[in-house]
Amino acid sequence: MPDPLEALRRRLAQSEAALAAAEAELAQRLADIQVLEQRIEAQLGPALDQLTALEAEVQLLLAQIQRQRNASTFGQEYRPVEEQFRRTWVDPEPPPTPIASAPAGAAPPQVVDLKRLYRQLARRYHPDLTTNVAERQRRTAVMAAINEAYASHDLAALQRVDQAVSPIPAPIGPAASRPGFPQTTAELQAAIAACQQRQQAIATQLQQLEHHPTVQLSLDIALARRQGRELLAEMLADLQQKIARKQVERDMMAAQFAQLGRRFDRT
């Protein structure tokens, strides 16, 4: 007659082997993502930083030009209807909180956090980091929200955008250790159930990683390489062209804003 405990031990050994294979696959996927992100950082990071900084300047200048025009037409205290609605109902301003003092010449901590988070989000969601049309459209909308929050110097809004769109699943912690090898039927069944539950959690995370932006980009890079192209080099050239155009746009807006300021001062 088969020993029920021996059958459970074999099932546990099989479950532990399957779990070890799943953990190894997850670790490899995460390592691959990290390697590619380091490569993207090295090749595209400086150009992407320059472009996102220019885009933020343009957004800020647009807002300043609009405010200057409104002030010239309606007076300094004028607020657009949509801004009044947002401040009253959507995102009311909290009571002012003191900002921790910073050393002379240093930016306040909140400003540093704002810039750091903006840079991280821009590198993660910039539409120029994908060749997929649908994904580019999604990223464009996300970057519009990121730029709006940054132009408004709203760290809380930037954090909300990060929480709302973050595609990276929460990491799975290490398996819980057990004091000794299970001996009883209940212990063996509990250990098998724990292995299967953890394996299912890893399978879910692996499935989520398929939609990770870096994974999607790696597929585009592999496809381009089969076609004899270097996708990251093409992206860098495209970024450099956009930087040149954005610099011209920024300079034109800066001149327009200065002209409006001089005109306003004369009135």
C-alpha positions in Angstrom: 0.0 0.0 0.0 1.4 3.4 -1.0 2.6 5.5 1.9 0.5 8.8 1.9 3.3 10.7 3.6 5.8 9.6 0.9 3.4 10.7 -1.8 3.1 14.1 -0.2 6.9 14.4 0.2 7.3 13.7 -3.6 4.7 16.4 -4.3 6.5 18.9 -2.1 9.8 18.1 -3.8 8.2 18.7 -7.2 6.6 22.0 -6.0 9.9 23.2 -4.6 11.7 22.4 -7.8 9.1 24.3 -9.9 9.2 27.2 -7.5 13.0 27.4 -7.7 12.8 27.4 -11.6 10.2 30.2 -11.4 12.3 32.3 -9.0 15.3 31.8 -11.3 13.3 33.0 -14.3 12.1 36.0 -12.5 15.6 36.9 -11.3 16.9 36.6 -14.8 14.1 38.8 -16.3 14.7 41.5 -13.7 18.5 41.3 -14.3 17.9 41.7 -18.1 15.7 44.7 -17.5 18.4 46.3 -15.3 21.1 45.7 -17.9 19.0 47.3 -20.7 18.1 50.2 -18.5 21.8 50.8 -17.8 22.5 50.7 -21.5 19.6 53.2 -22.3 20.9 55.4 -19.5 24.4 55.4 -21.0 23.3 56.0 -24.7 20.2 58.1 -24.3 20.2 59.5 -20.8 22.0 62.9 -21.4 20.0 63.7 -24.5 16.7 62.7 -22.9 17.5 64.9 -19.9 18.3 67.8 -22.2 15.0 67.3 -24.1 12.8 66.9 -21.0 14.4 70.0 -19.5 13.6 72.0 -22.6 10.1 70.7 -22.7 9.6 71.7 -19.1 10.9 75.2 -19.9 8.5 75.5 -22.9 5.6 74.4 -20.7 6.6 76.9 -18.0 6.9 79.7 -20.6 3.5 78.9 -22.1 1.9 79.2 -18.6 3.8 82.4 -18.0 2.7 83.9 -21.3 -0.9 83.0 -20.7 -0.8 84.5 -17.2 0.8 87.7 -18.5 -1.9 88.0 -21.2 -4.6 87.4 -18.7 -3.1 90.0 -16.3 -2.8 92.5 -19.1 -6.4 92.0 -20.1 -8.2 91.3 -16.8 -5.8 92.5 -14.1 -3.3 90.8 -11.9 -5.8 89.0 -9.7 -7.5 87.2 -12.6 -7.7 83.4 -12.5 -9.1 81.4 -15.4 -12.4 79.5 -14.8 -10.7 76.1 -15.1 -8.0 77.1 -12.5 -10.7 78.4 -10.1 -12.6 75.1 -10.5 -9.5 73.0 -9.9 -8.4 75.0 -6.9 -11.9 74.9 -5.3 -13.1 71.4 -6.1 -10.5 69.2 -7.7 -7.2 70.0 -5.9 -7.8 72.6 -3.2 -4.6 74.1 -1.9 -3.6 72.8 1.5 -2.5 75.2 4.3 1.0 76.3 3.7 3.6 74.2 5.3 7.1 75.5 6.2 9.9 74.3 4.0 12.9 73.0 5.7 15.8 75.5 5.5 18.6 74.7 3.1 22.2 75.7 3.0 23.0 79.0 1.3 22.8 78.5 -2.5 21.1 75.1 -2.2 17.6 74.4 -3.5 14.9 73.6 -0.8 14.4 69.8 -0.3 10.9 70.0 -1.9 12.4 71.5 -5.1 15.1 68.9 -5.2 12.5 66.1 -4.8 10.3 67.6 -7.5 13.2 67.7 -10.0 14.4 64.2 -9.1 11.0 62.7 -9.5 10.3 64.6 -12.7 13.6 63.3 -14.2 12.8 59.7 -13.1 9.3 59.9 -14.6 10.5 61.5 -17.8 13.0 58.8 -18.4 10.4 56.1 -17.7 7.5 57.5 -19.7 9.0 59.7 -22.4 7.2 58.9 -25.7 10.5 58.9 -27.6 11.5 55.7 -25.8 9.1 53.5 -27.7 8.3 52.8 -31.4 4.9 51.3 -30.7 2.2 53.7 -31.9 -0.4 52.9 -29.1 2.3 53.0 -26.4 3.6 56.3 -27.7 0.1 57.8 -27.5 -0.3 56.5 -24.0 3.1 57.9 -23.0 2.3 61.3 -24.6 -0.7 61.6 -22.4 1.3 60.6 -19.3 4.0 63.1 -20.1 1.5 65.8 -20.5 0.3 65.2 -17.0 3.9 65.0 -15.8 4.8 68.3 -17.4 1.7 70.0 -16.1 2.5 69.0 -12.5 6.1 70.0 -12.9 5.3 73.4 -14.4 2.9 74.0 -11.5 5.7 73.0 -9.0 3.2 70.5 -7.6 5.2 67.6 -6.0 2.0 65.9 -4.7 0.4 65.9 -8.2 3.6 64.4 -9.7 3.6 61.7 -7.1 0.0 60.9 -7.9 0.9 60.5 -11.6 3.7 58.2 -10.6 1.3 56.0 -8.5 -1.4 56.0 -11.1 0.7 54.9 -14.1 3.6 52.9 -12.6 3.7 49.6 -14.6 6.3 47.9 -12.3 4.7 45.3 -10.1 5.6 45.2 -6.5 8.6 42.8 -5.9 7.9 39.5 -4.3 9.8 39.0 -1.0 11.9 36.0 -0.2 10.2 32.7 0.7 9.4 32.3 4.3 11.7 29.9 6.0 10.4 27.0 7.9 11.9 25.7 11.2 12.3 22.2 9.9 11.3 19.7 7.2 7.6 19.0 7.3 6.8 15.7 8.8 3.1 15.4 9.3 0.3 15.3 6.7 -0.9 18.8 7.7 2.7 20.2 7.6 3.3 18.7 4.2 0.0 19.9 2.7 0.7 23.4 4.1 4.2 23.5 2.6 2.9 22.4 -0.8 0.1 25.1 -0.7 2.7 27.7 0.3 4.9 26.7 -2.7 2.1 26.8 -5.1 0.8 30.2 -3.8 4.3 31.7 -4.2 4.7 30.2 -7.6 1.4 31.7 -8.7 2.5 35.1 -7.4 5.7 34.9 -9.4 3.8 33.8 -12.5 1.6 36.9 -12.1 4.7 39.2 -11.8 6.3 37.6 -14.9 3.1 38.3 -16.8 3.1 41.9 -15.6 6.7 42.3 -16.6 5.7 41.5 -20.2 4.1 45.0 -20.3 7.1 46.7 -18.7 8.3 49.6 -20.9 11.9 48.3 -20.9 10.7 44.8 -22.0 8.7 46.3 -24.8 11.7 48.3 -25.9 14.0 45.2 -25.8 11.6 43.5 -28.3 11.8 46.6 -30.6 15.6 46.6 -30.3 15.8 42.9 -31.2 13.5 43.3 -34.2 15.5 46.3 -35.5 18.8 44.3 -35.1 17.3 41.5 -37.3 16.7 44.2 -39.9 20.2 45.5 -39.7 19.4 48.6 -37.7 20.6 50.0 -34.3 17.4 51.3 -32.7 19.1 53.1 -29.8 21.3 55.0 -32.3 18.3 55.9 -34.3 16.6 57.1 -31.1 19.6 59.2 -30.2 19.6 60.9 -33.6 15.9 61.6 -33.3 16.4 63.1 -29.8 19.1 65.4 -31.0 16.9 66.7 -33.8 14.1 67.3 -31.4 16.5 69.1 -29.0 17.5 71.5 -31.8 13.8 72.2 -32.6 12.8 72.6 -29.0 15.7 75.0 -28.4 14.4 77.2 -31.2 10.8 77.0 -29.8 12.1 77.8 -26.2 14.0 80.9 -27.5 11.0 82.2 -29.4 8.8 81.8 -26.4 11.3 83.4 -24.1 11.5 86.4 -26.5 7.7 86.6 -26.7 7.4 86.5 -22.9 10.0 89.3 -22.5 8.2 91.4 -25.1 4.9 90.9 -23.2 6.6 91.9 -20.0 8.0 95.1 -21.5 4.6 95.9 -23.0 2.9 95.2 -19.6 5.4 97.5 -17.8 4.5 100.4 -20.1 0.8 100.2 -19.3 
